Amino acid sequence: MSDEQSGGASELKARLQECYTYGNQKMTQGDHDYATEMFIQCLLGDPANIVYIQAFILNLRQKYKDNKKGNSWALLKSGKIKTALKTAWVRQKWKEVLENGAEALKINPWDSNAYLSMGRACHELDYLFAELAYYKQAVESSPKDAEINRTAARALQEMEEYDHAIACWNRVLQTKPNDDEARKSIGDLMIEKTIKKGKYNASESQTGKTTVQYREDVQKIDYEERKELSAEELFEKNVRKNPEDITLYIDRADVLFQSNQIKEAENILQRLLKVQDKPEFRLRLIEVQHRRLMDDLAKIKTNYESSTKPEIKTQLKAQFASKKDELSNVTLKMYTMRVEQNPGNTRYRYDMGTIYQSQGKFKEAIGEFQAAKSDISLQGECLLALGQCFQQIKQYKLAMTHYRQAVDSITGEGDSKKKSLYLAARLAYGLQDYVQADDFATQLAAIDFSYKDVGELLDKIAEKRIN
């Protein structure tokens, strides 16, 4: 891979990670539609990443409140998507299968056929772990479907996931008790599993039984589904085998975070840092701590509002103040680390500027907003913020220059446009430039005459101009 290609891959990875971060933030705030758009970029940008797959599915299932059926109009809405998915499948356009499958899941995140199609696409693209992730979701969505379990079992066997494969074949037998393939496969899998553990060789066991004899014995057992390891047990088992495999910790922490087990995710990341202390891992930990503190504040607020005892309210008020200070420190640390590790990320620079501005550190904020304003998508917001910061440090001419630029840069008639016009009109009035003040205030009144005190401001400007 050339340096240019390597750089492009790094930029893509950083962009997808940024989408993932914002998706998680929006998901926790309940903005599931925005989170979906963020996660789908991750899903299609890096189809092999199972963390992105899990986040995409978790967000959608939260959106539909785990109703097991998705959108109430799913059957009517999914017709064209299912046709497109089938067409892509027939033509073996595997990237299109993933795209259309994701669209189908947006309507119904329990669509087992969509999961099955996406699993097959990942198989063809050699994304083996993603393949298993989709098959797992297909089985969970339709646990009694024999063909889905059959497909998943075959894939699991190829990956030497013997216990999970046997569990799938057992589910096939529950639906089709006389299924020859299922019975034979279970016997074969148990032999492979035993050989893998080193208890038997391919021709003869330590007890002298041939493979054929052993299979016959295996097939006489009761085929009730074995209890599978929990996710936590599986994680601990894998860590014991490979204690320095950092991906085990990262993946487990992400899953816990997405399922709102924040304290548990924090503990996993602290264990990761003992294995390998890297800046990006410390950033992950501080982000999780930030989320925990936000949750703590929300709980304290809820308890305060529901409590009727004055002494309890006093205690909770003190706890809230203390926790808020802690959150403020962690927030600053988190954004500082983000900027240090990604100095070219304009969104992080803008966020850092916002934090400085909220803490009254206006000169520091100015530096961050100036670094971020080269991003056309952030330019208007940065110019508005710069105007406010320059005004706070009494650089009024610079403030007015930036307010003017913000008015010109911000399109539409949203809050940022209104705020820019209002602050520009107010500052112009304070600088006794009544012509400009009237121009800005008139533009604002044309958009929203009820905005703050713009009507009174226009009257004051008119009175000054007459006199």
C-alpha positions, 0 to 999 in steps of 0.5 A: 500500500502506498503512503497516499493510500495509507493516508486515505485509509487513515482519514476514512477510519478517522471519519467513520470513528467520528460518525460512530462517536456522534451516532452514540451521542445522538442515540443516548439523547434519543435522536435515533434517526440522526444516529441511524444516518451516522451508523449507516455511514460506518456500516457501509464504510467499514462493512467488516467492523462488527462494532458498527454492525452492533451499534446500527442494530442496537440503535434501531431496536431502541428506536422501535422500543424492542417491539420485534416488528419495526415500523408499523407500516413495514410491510407496505414500505419494504416492497421496493427495498426487498425487490432491490435486495433480491435483484442485487442478490441475483446479480451478485452485487454484494456491496449493493446487497449490504446497502439494500439490506441496511435500508430494509433493517431501517424499517424492521431491525428484526428482518431475518431475511435481510440479515441472511442476505447480508451475511451471505454478502459478507461471506462473498466479500470475505468479511467472516466475523461480520458474516457471523454477526449477521447470521447471529442476528438472523437466528435471534430474529427467527430462532425457529426457522430451520433454514436460517439455523442451517445456514448459520450452522454451516458458517459457524462450522467453517469458523470452528465455532463448534458449540454455536454451530451445534446449537443451531443444528439442535434448533433445526432438529426441534423443527425437523426431528428427522433431519438427517443433515442436522443429526450427522452434522452434530456428530461430526461437529462433536468429533471435530471439537474433540479432535481440536482439543487434542483428545482424539486423533483423526483415525482412532481415539485413546479408547480405541474407538474409530471415528465411525464408532465414535460418531455412532455413540455421539448420535445416541445422545439427547440433542437438547440444546446446550447452554451457551456461555454468556457474553461476559463468560465468553469474554473472560474465557478469551482473555484467559487465552489471549490476555494481551489481545487488545481487540477483546477489551475494545469490542467488549467495552463498546458492546457494554457502552452501547447497551448502557452498561457504562460502569462495566465498560469503564472497568473493561477499559481500565483493564485494557490500559493495564495491558497497553497504555496508549493515548487513544485508549485513554481517550476512550476511557475518558469518553465513557467516564463523561457519559457516566457522569452525565447519567449520574447527574440525570439520576440525581436530578430525577431523585431531587425532583421526586423527593419531598424531604428537605434534608434529602433535597439538600444532600442531593443539591450538594451532590449535583454541584459536586458532580457537575464540577467533576463533569466540567473537568472531565469534559475539558479533559476529553475535548483536549485529548480529542484535539491533541490526538486529531489536530486536523479534525475541525469538528473537535476544534469547534467543540473545544472552542465551545467548551472554552467559550462556556468557561469564559476562556475567550482567547483560547476559544478564539484560537479553536474557532479560527482553526475550525472555520476553514470547514465550510460546514462549520464556517457560519457557526465559527464566525458567530462564535468568534464575534461573541468572543471578540465582543467579550474581550472588548474587541468590538470592531473585530466582533462586528466584522465577524458578525457581518461575515456570519450573517453572510455565511449562514444560509436559511432562517434558523436560530443561528441566522437570527442570533447573528442578525440580533447580535450584529444589530445590538452591537451596531446600536452600541457603537452608535452605527444606527444605519447598520443597526437598522439594517440588521434589525430590519432583516431579523424582523422580516424573518421573525418579528417576535425574536427577543426584543427586536421590535423595541430595538427597531423603535430605539434605532428609529428614535436615535436616527431622528434625533 
